[in-house]
């Protein structure tokens, strides 16, 4: 990965230094929970791997992290971590379990809300189910610093709901023309129909940094011409055979191969997300932790 101007070359060392400073300094004052949806226009772009690796690195920095698997028909976050949870979000939506009882323990203290697989009835949540989830998560506002929502791919109603309910949207794409086209289509839909105006871009499976920047230029050029949105480029992840090995072993790459080039890229991405300015004003009334946002916005 090409070195970015102004960034320390020892990214892992920088993260360790930041963590030690937090631990040695005054007690961390937890503000409102920050909710990021990690989404994509098409499948196969490595979105779930991005979620899993970022979660581990954020937890290593002392952040309290929750992953919400929002692919409610074809869950796979639990598979990535090698988990076999006894309950999932299907049991929450049927009223059999509350949200806290289905929380699963992941590595590094991460908590996971796993989804079910092969149950079509929850692939399109109704308004009552959406509100129940909103209120149940809102009750956990003191428990987490970051919530990472792993949406399903595409532009289904569930995808648009979770993206609009999150505070920040991270779009994952690759240099493939179809992935770029579908990423733009997703941003266009969220902008035109749901008034989303800001997106963050992650380019996965790159050969070099110039390839990632070329994807960013293409998307911003078209967006500037046809859409009233802003796109922030926050990082890229190189194509790496080690990722396939990590998935096969049901472990996270940054744990299995911490010194790899790809792990360093994930570390830089985690730092970018932590340094992302915190939005204290709700985008609308239907957002996760929106009551907490209103409280902090009023201050």
N, C-alpha and C positions, 0 to 999 in steps of 0.2 A: 504494500500500500504506500503510495507516494506520501511524502511528508508534507503536512499542511503548514503553511507559514504561521508562526506564532504559537505552535503547539509544541510542548516538550517532546523530545524523541523518546524518552523513557515513559511511556504512557502508564505501564503497570506501576512503576515507581511513584508516579504522580498520584494515582488512585490510593496507593498505600499511605502516602503522605497526607492526603486529604482525610483519610479515615482516622489516622493517628491524631491529627489535629482536632478532629471532632471529639475523639475520646478523651484527649488531654485537656480540652478547654471546658468552657461552661456547659452545663446541661443543655442538650439540644431542645429547642422550643419547637414543638410540632405544630405546624399550621394546618390548614385544611388539607384533606387528602387530595392528591392530584391523580386524575383519571386519564389515562392514555388509551385510546383505541388503536390497535395495530391491525391494519386492514390492507386489502389488495383487490385489484380488479379481477384477477384470475388466480387460479390455484397453481401450485408448483413453484412459487417464487421464494419459498423458504420462510414464510411469515411466522409459523409456529416456532421454528428454530430461533428466529430473532427474539421472540417473546421470552423463550426459556432462558437463553443466554443473557439477555438484558436483566431478567429477574434475578439471576444468580449474582451478577455483578453489582446491582443495586443493593442487594442484601449484604454483600461483602462490605459495602460502604456504610453499613449501619442503618440502612433504610428498611422499614417494615413494608414488605411487599405482598400483595395479593394478586394472583392470576385468576381471571375469570374466563373460563373457556366458553366462548359464545358461539361456537359451532355446535348448535344444539342437536343436530342430527348425526354428525360424524365427528365426535370428539376425539382428540388425539394428544392433548397436553399431558394427560396421565400416562400415555404410552411413551412419550418422549422422556419422562422422568422415571419410567419403569415402575409406576404405581398401579395398584389395583384397588381403588376406593370402593367401599361398600355401598355408598350412596352418591347420588349426583343431582344436578339441577332438575332433572325430571321429577325426582321425589319432592323437591321444593314446590314446583309448579302444580303438582297434584295435591299438595297440602299434607303429604305424609311426613315430611321433615322440615324443620326450620333451617335457615341458612347456616347458622353456626354449627349445627350437627353434621352437615355434609362437608365442612371444611376439611381438606386433606393436607397433611404435612409433606412439604417438598424439601429439597436440600437447602442448606444455609438458613433455615428458619422460614422459608417461603411458605405461604398458605395458598391453597389452590381450591377454587370452586369448580369441580369437574363437571363436564356435560355428559349426557348419555349418547349412545350410538344406536342407530337403527330404529329410532322412534320418530316417526314423521310428524306426529301431532304437535310437537313443540318447535318445528322449523318455521312456524309463523305465530309469534306470540300475540295474544289479543291484548287490548288496552288494560284489562284488569291484571293480567299476568305481568305486564310491563310495570304497572304501578306498584304491585306487590314487591317486585325485585328492587325497584327504586327505593321504596321505603325500608326494606330489610337491609339494604346496603347502607342507607343513610344512618341507620342505627349503629353502624360500625365506624362512625366518623373518627373516633379516637384511636382506632386499632391499627390503621395503616397510613403510611406516607405516600405510597404509590399503589395504584390499581392498574394493572395491565390487562386490557381486554383483547383476547385473541378472537377476532371475528371470523366468520366463515368468509370464503372468497366470493366475489361477485357483487350484485346490486340487489339482493333480496330485501324484503321488508325488515327482517331482523338485522341485516347489515346496516341499513340506514338508521335504524333505531339506536343501535349501540354506538354508532359514530356520532350521532347528534346528541346522545346523552353523555358522551365523554367530554372532558375539558379540552383535550388536544387530540388531533387525528394524525397518526403516523402512517403514511402510505408506503408500502413496500412494493418495489418493482424490480425488474431485471433489465439488462440491455436488449432483450429480445423485443422486436417490434410489436408483437401481439401483447406482451406484458405492458409496454409503454402505452399502447392504444387503450387497453382496458383500465389502466391506472387513470388516464385522462378521463375516460368515460365515467368512472366512479366519482372523480372530483367534480365533473360537470353536473352529474345528477345531484350530488350533495349541495352544490352551489345553487343551481337553478330551482330545485324543488324544496330544499331545506335551509337555504340561506347561509350555508357554511362558507366562510370567506378566507379561512386560513388553514393551510395544510403543511405538514412536515414530510420530507421525502427521504427515504432510505433506499439506496440502490444495492441490490444483492447480486452475488455471483459475477462480480466484475473481474476483468483481466488486469486492469490498472485503474488508477484514479482518474485519468483522463476520460476513460470510457464512462465512468459514473457521472462526471461533470457534463459530458455530452448528452446523457439522458436528461439531466437537470435542465440544460439549455433548451433542449427540444420541448420539454413540457412547459417551461416558463414562456417560451416564445409563443406557443399556441394559446396558452392560458391568457397571456397579456393581450392577445388579439381578440379572443372570443369570450373570455370570462372575467368577471370582476373578483378575482381571488389573488391571494399571495401564497407563494410556495417557498418554504425555507428548506434548503438542503442541509441535512444534519449528519450525513455520513454514508459510508459504503462498506460493504463486506466482500472480501475476495472469494472467488470460487475455490473450494478446497475439498480434496478427497477425504480429508480427515473428518469433515462434517458427516459424510456417509458412514464412516466408521463409528462415530459417536452415536448416530441414530440407531445403527445396528446393535450397539451395546446398551441402548436405552440409557445413555448418560449425556450430560450437557458438555459440549465441546470445550468450554472455558474451564471446566473441571478436569476433563480427561486430557486435554492438550493445552495447558495454561500458557505455554511459551510460544505457541504457534502464531503465525502472522495474523490469522483470522481472529484468534483470541484478543490480540492487541487491537484489532479493528473494533471488536465488540466493546473493549474497554474505553476506547475513544468515544464510541457512541453513547455509552452509559454516562460518561462525563458530560457530554453535550446535553443529554436529557436532564441531568441534575441542574445544570447551569441555565437551562431554558427558563426565561422569565415566567414567574407564576401568575396565572390569570386569576384575578380575584373577583371578576364580574361574571355572573352567569350569562351564557349565550341565550338562554331561554328558561322557561319554567320547568321543563322536563329534562333535568340533568341529574346524574349521580352526585350526591352530596351537595345539591343546590342550596339547601337550607344553610349549610355550613358556609357556602360561598357568600350567601347574602349577609350572614353574620360578619364575616371578615371584610366584605366589601363595604359594609356600613361603618367599619372602623377606619 
